[in-house]
Amino acid sequence: MDSGTLSGIITALSMAAFIGIVIWAYSKRRKKDFDQAAQLPLDAERRDAEKGRNGQ
């Protein structure tokens, strides 16, 4: 096996891994988890604002 064949195999495996990650990230089953994660910074700001307002 020469370096060109090895390079082609590594490229194909890398592309397959990338496509797998993209499919995983954009699957409908993950939407709820990502929506919750997207709200975390906003929830932290709300908690901080409530602590400041309540004098704690």
Backbone as ProteinMPNN parsed JSONL, in Angstrom:
{"seq_chain_A": "MDSGTLSGIITALSMAAFIGIVIWAYSKRRKKDFDQAAQLPLDAERRDAEKGRNGQ", "coords_chain_A": {"N_chain_A": [[0.862, -1.175, 0.0], [0.728, 2.076, -0.97], [1.596, 5.554, -0.236], [-0.337, 7.216, -1.364], [-2.667, 5.648, -1.514], [-3.105, 5.165, 1.207], [-3.507, 7.793, 2.068], [-5.878, 8.374, 0.678], [-7.657, 6.573, 1.913], [-7.653, 7.532, 4.555], [-8.719, 10.07, 4.101], [-11.29, 9.389, 3.169], [-12.338, 8.111, 5.447], [-12.269, 10.246, 7.269], [-14.077, 12.021, 6.052], [-16.406, 10.483, 6.213], [-16.702, 10.385, 9.0], [-17.133, 13.114, 9.528], [-19.55, 13.589, 8.129], [-21.199, 11.864, 9.574], [-21.19, 13.127, 12.102], [-22.43, 15.559, 11.451], [-24.978, 14.653, 10.667], [-25.797, 13.567, 13.115], [-25.819, 15.897, 14.711], [-27.808, 17.476, 13.522], [-30.071, 15.959, 13.723], [-33.508, 15.243, 14.438], [-34.007, 14.183, 16.917], [-32.107, 15.325, 18.593], [-32.781, 17.97, 18.806], [-34.306, 18.992, 20.988], [-32.478, 18.795, 23.135], [-30.421, 20.525, 22.245], [-31.841, 22.914, 22.074], [-32.406, 23.365, 24.77], [-29.782, 23.673, 25.731], [-29.095, 25.983, 24.388], [-30.526, 27.874, 25.769], [-29.286, 28.101, 28.218], [-27.321, 30.239, 28.818], [-29.064, 32.431, 28.93], [-30.788, 31.71, 30.991], [-29.006, 31.769, 33.133], [-28.41, 34.492, 33.228], [-30.92, 35.473, 33.949], [-31.211, 34.34, 36.492], [-29.077, 35.622, 37.813], [-29.945, 38.269, 37.651], [-32.265, 38.145, 39.195], [-31.189, 37.513, 41.676], [-29.776, 39.863, 42.218], [-31.863, 41.688, 42.298], [-33.321, 40.811, 44.468], [-31.586, 41.268, 46.508], [-29.775, 39.398, 47.429]], "CA_chain_A": [[0.0, 0.0, 0.0], [1.555, 3.28, -1.046], [1.106, 6.697, 0.54], [-1.545, 7.748, -2.003], [-3.797, 4.822, -1.093], [-3.326, 5.44, 2.624], [-4.087, 9.136, 2.136], [-7.264, 8.279, 0.227], [-8.437, 5.886, 2.95], [-7.81, 8.461, 5.678], [-9.649, 11.117, 3.658], [-12.639, 8.819, 3.132], [-12.779, 7.907, 6.841], [-12.516, 11.572, 7.856], [-15.31, 12.542, 5.479], [-17.507, 9.71, 6.786], [-16.884, 10.848, 10.375], [-17.731, 14.45, 9.467], [-20.951, 13.448, 7.73], [-21.889, 11.263, 10.719], [-21.373, 14.155, 13.138], [-23.433, 16.508, 10.952], [-26.289, 13.988, 10.763], [-26.119, 13.48, 14.543], [-26.1, 17.226, 15.249], [-29.03, 18.04, 12.956], [-31.194, 15.029, 13.8], [-34.65, 15.773, 15.189], [-33.931, 13.708, 18.297], [-31.19, 16.181, 19.338], [-33.275, 19.342, 18.82], [-34.71, 19.379, 22.346], [-31.266, 18.983, 23.935], [-29.726, 21.723, 21.795], [-32.651, 24.068, 22.455], [-32.162, 23.587, 26.196], [-28.419, 24.187, 25.867], [-29.079, 27.354, 23.877], [-31.158, 28.737, 26.762], [-28.498, 28.151, 29.447], [-26.813, 31.579, 29.15], [-30.181, 33.316, 29.272], [-31.247, 31.311, 32.314], [-28.018, 32.258, 34.098], [-28.614, 35.941, 33.358], [-32.159, 35.692, 34.713], [-30.923, 34.027, 37.903], [-28.237, 36.693, 38.347], [-30.771, 39.459, 37.783], [-33.161, 37.936, 40.324], [-30.393, 37.616, 42.896], [-29.49, 41.276, 42.424], [-33.103, 42.37, 42.615], [-33.76, 40.376, 45.796], [-30.601, 41.681, 47.492], [-29.063, 38.244, 47.988]], "C_chain_A": [[0.905, 1.234, 0.0], [0.886, 4.434, -0.301], [-0.165, 7.304, -0.06], [-2.79, 6.982, -1.591], [-4.146, 5.09, 0.368], [-3.972, 6.815, 2.811], [-5.554, 9.122, 1.715], [-8.164, 7.619, 1.257], [-8.686, 6.812, 4.132], [-8.787, 9.579, 5.321], [-11.084, 10.6, 3.667], [-13.175, 8.601, 4.542], [-13.085, 9.239, 7.524], [-13.821, 12.168, 7.341], [-16.523, 11.798, 6.047], [-17.773, 10.136, 8.227], [-17.546, 12.22, 10.404], [-19.209, 14.376, 9.131], [-21.767, 12.833, 8.872], [-22.162, 12.273, 11.818], [-22.429, 15.162, 12.706], [-24.834, 15.904, 11.054], [-26.727, 13.903, 12.216], [-26.558, 14.847, 15.075], [-27.43, 17.788, 14.751], [-30.212, 17.078, 13.012], [-32.294, 15.612, 14.686], [-34.617, 15.328, 16.648], [-33.062, 14.612, 19.16], [-31.718, 17.598, 19.51], [-33.627, 19.81, 20.23], [-33.481, 19.657, 23.212], [-30.528, 20.263, 23.545], [-30.523, 22.978, 22.116], [-32.468, 24.397, 23.932], [-30.773, 24.177, 26.417], [-28.327, 25.629, 25.394], [-29.66, 28.335, 24.892], [-30.33, 28.893, 28.035], [-27.927, 29.54, 29.755], [-27.925, 32.539, 29.565], [-30.726, 32.985, 30.652], [-30.301, 31.816, 33.394], [-28.179, 33.765, 34.305], [-29.869, 36.245, 34.172], [-31.924, 35.427, 36.197], [-30.086, 35.13, 38.54], [-29.052, 37.961, 38.57], [-31.719, 39.326, 38.98], [-32.406, 38.016, 41.644], [-30.103, 39.079, 43.225], [-30.718, 42.056, 42.844], [-33.563, 42.041, 44.039], [-32.76, 40.731, 46.881], [-29.84, 40.52, 48.106], [-27.632, 38.231, 47.59]], "O_chain_A": [[1.747, 1.395, 0.883], [-0.233, 4.309, 0.196], [-0.986, 7.853, 0.675], [-3.84, 7.574, -1.346], [-5.315, 5.224, 0.727], [-4.883, 6.97, 3.624], [-6.382, 9.791, 2.334], [-9.301, 8.046, 1.459], [-9.799, 6.872, 4.654], [-9.594, 9.987, 6.156], [-11.992, 11.295, 4.122], [-14.345, 8.877, 4.806], [-14.054, 9.343, 8.275], [-14.585, 12.753, 8.109], [-17.551, 12.413, 6.33], [-18.928, 10.24, 8.641], [-18.431, 12.459, 11.225], [-20.029, 15.028, 9.776], [-22.903, 13.242, 9.109], [-23.244, 12.277, 12.404], [-23.247, 15.578, 13.526], [-25.771, 16.578, 11.484], [-27.894, 14.139, 12.526], [-27.546, 14.946, 15.802], [-28.109, 18.504, 15.487], [-31.252, 17.35, 12.412], [-32.011, 16.398, 15.59], [-35.142, 16.021, 17.52], [-33.268, 14.661, 20.373], [-31.155, 18.364, 20.292], [-33.271, 20.923, 20.615], [-33.449, 20.648, 23.942], [-30.062, 21.001, 24.412], [-29.929, 24.017, 22.405], [-32.384, 25.567, 24.305], [-30.617, 25.096, 27.221], [-27.558, 26.414, 25.948], [-29.313, 29.516, 24.87], [-30.648, 29.749, 28.86], [-28.048, 29.984, 30.897], [-27.734, 33.365, 30.457], [-31.088, 33.888, 31.405], [-30.748, 32.244, 34.458], [-28.093, 34.253, 35.432], [-29.878, 37.166, 34.988], [-32.377, 36.188, 37.052], [-30.347, 35.534, 39.673], [-28.866, 38.65, 39.573], [-31.946, 40.299, 39.698], [-32.933, 38.535, 42.628], [-30.179, 39.483, 44.385], [-30.628, 42.979, 43.653], [-34.125, 42.892, 44.729], [-33.039, 40.524, 48.061], [-29.308, 40.652, 49.208], [-26.891, 37.327, 47.976]]}, "name": "protein", "num_of_chains": 1, "seq": "MDSGTLSGIITALSMAAFIGIVIWAYSKRRKKDFDQAAQLPLDAERRDAEKGRNGQ"}
